[in-house]
């Protein structure tokens, strides 16, 4: 997705055991690591020293990791474990054979304990052929927090509203996904319902949910 500056390159393999130790990874997730992940590489470090942007809002560095996958699918618990093990915002490149997809979570310092991080949500792109993937320059930013927020926004499949904060943008997308799930569930119930009165009630609920979905989608 992004063409990271050469001066930010690290290109260092990260032992899985080190991630297990820092993240207190349960056995099931370790099994997913073994079955689904071949190698974990620390590709880039975006920091004041490497890209000449000042730290801000508790964001001192942004780490970019690449995972070479053994399978096209990856259990989200694996990325969550790495995110928890690394005390910095993370961006992931997920490579399977000749294809690559990208993932980023919205991660912020805890308001209760700034030494801890809260992961609000994760967003992923679909696969593209690595040879044809279009890499963009990093977004223009005045500090690391602004850069990170713009990177996360590029992964969120919902356009931001003018002046909308990253926290509000992420919350709106999560609310939208919740309403979409409810809409699908109601449609399934309606398809099975035999009683006319219940069909009328379900249709009314569907119309209300449709309006909520449209309002949340509106930029």
DAGIQUI-V423247 format. One record per residue. N is the residue number from 1. RES is the residue in one small letter. D_LAST is the distance of its C-alpha to the last C-alpha in whole Angstrom. Layout:
N&RES&D_LAST, N&RES&D_LAST
This chain:
1&x&23, 2&x&25, 3&x&28, 4&x&29, 5&x&32, 6&x&35, 7&x&37, 8&x&34, 9&x&36, 10&x&38, 11&x&38, 12&x&40, 13&x&41, 14&x&40, 15&x&43, 16&x&41, 17&x&44, 18&x&42, 19&x&39, 20&x&41, 21&x&43, 22&x&40, 23&x&37, 24&x&40, 25&x&39, 26&x&40, 27&x&43, 28&x&40, 29&x&38, 30&x&41, 31&x&41, 32&x&38, 33&x&38, 34&x&42, 35&x&41, 36&x&37, 37&x&37, 38&x&40, 39&x&39, 40&x&37, 41&x&37, 42&x&35, 43&x&34, 44&x&33, 45&x&33, 46&x&30, 47&x&32, 48&x&33, 49&x&36, 50&x&35, 51&x&32, 52&x&33, 53&x&30, 54&x&31, 55&x&30, 56&x&28, 57&x&26, 58&x&29, 59&x&28, 60&x&31, 61&x&30, 62&x&28, 63&x&30, 64&x&29, 65&x&31, 66&x&32, 67&x&34, 68&x&36, 69&x&35, 70&x&38, 71&x&36, 72&x&33, 73&x&31, 74&x&31, 75&x&31, 76&x&28, 77&x&31, 78&x&33, 79&x&30, 80&x&29, 81&x&33, 82&x&33, 83&x&30, 84&x&32, 85&x&35, 86&x&33, 87&x&33, 88&x&30, 89&x&26, 90&x&27, 91&x&25, 92&x&27, 93&x&28, 94&x&29, 95&x&32, 96&x&34, 97&x&36, 98&x&35, 99&x&31, 100&x&29, 101&x&26, 102&x&24, 103&x&23, 104&x&22, 105&x&21, 106&x&20, 107&x&23, 108&x&24, 109&x&27, 110&x&28, 111&x&29, 112&x&32, 113&x&33, 114&x&32, 115&x&34, 116&x&32, 117&x&29, 118&x&26, 119&x&24, 120&x&21, 121&x&20, 122&x&21, 123&x&19, 124&x&20, 125&x&20, 126&x&23, 127&x&26, 128&x&27, 129&x&30, 130&x&31, 131&x&33, 132&x&30, 133&x&27, 134&x&25, 135&x&26, 136&x&23, 137&x&25, 138&x&24, 139&x&21, 140&x&22, 141&x&22, 142&x&25, 143&x&26, 144&x&26, 145&x&23, 146&x&20, 147&x&21, 148&x&21, 149&x&18, 150&x&17, 151&x&19, 152&x&17, 153&x&14, 154&x&15, 155&x&16, 156&x&13, 157&x&12, 158&x&8, 159&x&6, 160&x&6, 161&x&5, 162&x&8, 163&x&11, 164&x&10, 165&x&13, 166&x&14, 167&x&15, 168&x&12, 169&x&10, 170&x&13, 171&x&14, 172&x&11, 173&x&11, 174&x&15, 175&x&14, 176&x&13, 177&x&16, 178&x&18, 179&x&17, 180&x&17, 181&x&20, 182&x&21, 183&x&20, 184&x&23, 185&x&25, 186&x&26, 187&x&26, 188&x&29, 189&x&30, 190&x&30, 191&x&32, 192&x&35, 193&x&35, 194&x&38, 195&x&38, 196&x&37, 197&x&36, 198&x&34, 199&x&32, 200&x&31, 201&x&30, 202&x&28, 203&x&26, 204&x&25, 205&x&24, 206&x&22, 207&x&20, 208&x&19, 209&x&18, 210&x&16, 211&x&14, 212&x&13, 213&x&12, 214&x&10, 215&x&9, 216&x&8, 217&x&6, 218&x&4, 219&x&0
